[in-house]
Amino acid sequence: MDKIVIGPVGTQGKTVISTEEYRQLMNDQQSTDELIIRRMQFMEALCRNVIRIELEKVRHGSKG
């Protein structure tokens, strides 16, 4: 399986969900902003990879 690429892809270091929204959703008032951003970048990279893999499956399935 491909490696998960961690880091911003076209977001210039920003995440889709702000640190304030993350804190509210997760009830997390202790994590640093940097740690929250790293968590969000990891989750966003994971989601991008899952979407890419699923699209590849559909593409290869429709050709066969």
Secondary structure by P-SEA (a helix, b strand, c coil): ccccccccccccccccccaaaaaaaaccccccaaaaaaaaaaaaaaaaaaaaaaaaaaaaaaac
